[in-house]
Amino acid sequence: MREIAEIHRLNAEEVYELLETSPQGLSAEEARARLERYGPNEITKMKGIPLWKKFVSHFTHFFAILLWVGGVLSFIADQAALGYAIIAVIFINAIFTFVQEYKAEKATEALQKLLPPMATVIRDGEEMEVEAAHLVPGDLMVLREGDHISADARLISSAELRTNNSALTGESEPVRRNANPVLEEDVSLTDRLNLVFTGTAVAIGSGRALAFATGMNTEFGKIAAMTQAVEEEESPIQLQMARITRFVAVIALGLGVLFFLLGQFVVKLPFADNMIFAIGIIVANVPEGLLPTVTLSLAMATQRMAKRNALVKKLSSVETLGSTTVICTDKTGTLTQNEMTVRSLWTPWMEVSVSGVGYAPEGKFLHAGNGSGGRQRKLSAQEMTKLKTTLKTAVLCNSSRLARGDKEGSYKIIGDPTEGALLVLGEKGGVGSAVAAEESRRVAELPFDSTRKMMTVICEEDQGRTAYCKGAPNVVLERCSHILTADGVREMRPEDRDRIRGANDAYARSALRVLALAFRELPPEFKRYEIEATEMDLTFAGLAAMMDPPRPEVEEAIGKCHTAGIRVIMITGDYGLTAESIARRIGLVEGQARIITGPDLESMSDEELSSHLAGEEVLFARVSPEHKMRIAQVLKGMGEVVAMTGDGVNDAPALKAADIGVAMGITGTDVAREAAEMILVDDNFASIVAAVEEGRAIFDNIRRFITYILASNIPEIVPFILFVMFKIPLPLTIIQILAIDLGTDLLPALALGTERPEPGIMSRPPRSSQEKLLNMRVLLRAYGFLGPLQALVCMLGYLYVFGWKWGEELWRIKEADPIIYVKATTMSLTGIVMTQIGNGFACRTNLESIFKVGFLSNRLYLLGIATELSLQVLIVYVPFLNKAFETAPIAWSDWLFLVPFIPICLVADEIRKLMLRSYLKRRKKGREG
């Protein structure tokens, strides 16, 4: 017995024999036995990580553990309020992150939803409906227009059958299917025209097919297994946050232990005081607000991206977009409009350019006359009249319909997009389907056939019956004996054939899809419409050259990618010549491009593929979605950060394998959308580029608020150091540190995460995946420059309340009047809050002056300042908050003392940036010189 893998090569009798069934179908008993043997026709889900484990993981990552340690130490040091606050931070962040990412893992569920609940089969010689889950190999399925296909099956009979395979391949055009054996070698699975697949649907026609694979053995099932087997990898931002967490942990714990030892053995503090001191050092160094700020900032970035038609499902994916180095994109619908349009109409007496794109029947017929200097002019009414027969042929030899779209003013095609383009051509020329129907009534049809590559319809008209034909130019031309000219019909000459072939070749080189149009006035006695008898002695009427036009904004988006150092690779199921033409038209390739096909890929090793990807401009054509997954994996192995687009079910594994999977929102299947990290609402390549720009901005913005947060750690640490080294009363309490980290700092830090992309952000190359978010420049700026300035103001405010006293005298004043000490710590807290205002303005830019960017350009930061000051006023003057945060009301004169210090960080950093800009300018001149 032959293998199932060869089923497409067999005739109907051999298929029945192979599957041990008959035209009467399986018996009910045999169907039950096979259901027991093969199992239900369902997609089974591999055991994954339980939801409760995913939820718990948000409480057990390294940063959360660091916060847990801080919370436990707070309870040990009798700082219960601090402990509860830290624990609240852990819970809020864990719940928020879990909810945001919960919907990112539903690809398999979407696969299951695509399986239709019922299927029509022949069993025991009778047609019946059964649950799709009960289909078994050997079932004889009945397929009708509109049916969803429930199993992989081999066609036994068909009548004008076309299936919509977009759920499987992503290609929207219905594909013709027939029951003939496929004997050619090296034909891809989806190109075997006698096979139909689970999850696809019958667009037109009918047929019967024998199921040969069900459940996980179908192509759908294999995709589900591949999708589930792709392991999740940590995103760059997750890796960066892990590095920052480790760094903060080492610094915090290291300093805590160091100063505990100093307090215990050098200063000889009482153990309880020393423990509070050590915990203070640790808590001051742990930026408790960092994690929620990062999470909220990423969430806000997703909202900004949504406004630019890019929905990001996984928060950590936002920043990954910013480090993207390669975008692998489909052609149809992403780079192009997915609306086939006739661009040129060639007739034996003139060539016509047709304006307008898409399915809207709006456009002009333009003729480039020899006497007009090559300029195009609109055709006259007389010239349009001469085109009527050619246009009428395009409209009548057609099985599609033009209908109003869902949006006002839009149109859609019901049927084949290529035929739809011909309908729109007729409408533009005043010969729409309604006009043609008034003059002609269809009486017979010879449907398209992949062997003869033609379609013919026979229409009853006033003067008799006429056959209207369309098909492959060379095939139609062979059957033509006459030609339509401006003066009427005459016999075709050899030079006519040469001109037609030349025109066809020219269009083909421009990657236009060409159909030939012809007709034949049938004699009155002609009654039997057989192919050979009808499709002969035709009159050639013209060539229709069409294409799926590029989106108008794509060329600019491709240019932005090139400027930004991002490589764009087209991966399409279309032909190489078409792919190359579109690629050149939009500026995707300029030099000699290497076109790699699916069969080429299968014969290539990963090393060879890597070599081609590294060394030349490459286009991938006639590839399957399985190949896309391999391309993504090879690129990642080369160190690239890969964004991959896809819309079909088969694309799901590739989308998960890429660093960023990008699914189509309009044409994409549920499976593709659920497997991806980002969804393009408008299916537009330009939206990917906009998302990359936002992704780059978020990295800079996270670095901004990390600088802002870390800078305030220094004025939080210095009071504890002075407490030990100079034996002064502690200038800042632990709960006051928390008031800064989780209170006053939170909204301003978040506002820094909303800064607009800097000018020129898309003019620099992609950030290296090795570049650290927290590098030496950030540390020096935060810990060595901005932080010490804030610490100085903090201590000036503290000493101001004490009347500028120092050392032991401070203890005597505290013992004599405890409220003065509380006011002094309040001034320390207020001093940090005030200097954080200027620090925030300083952090808004890395190199440019804030005066150039504009003080008022980030309104959320202005709101953050207002909130920060309002919170501080409440902490200082509301009695129950005085008790909670160990503060006391201060005089307005005390505020006036601190106000002049607000811009200290800003002024100092502006001077630093000015010096840095001058240095960079001199260095640039030196290099140019």
Disulfide bonds with the S-S distance in Angstrom:
none
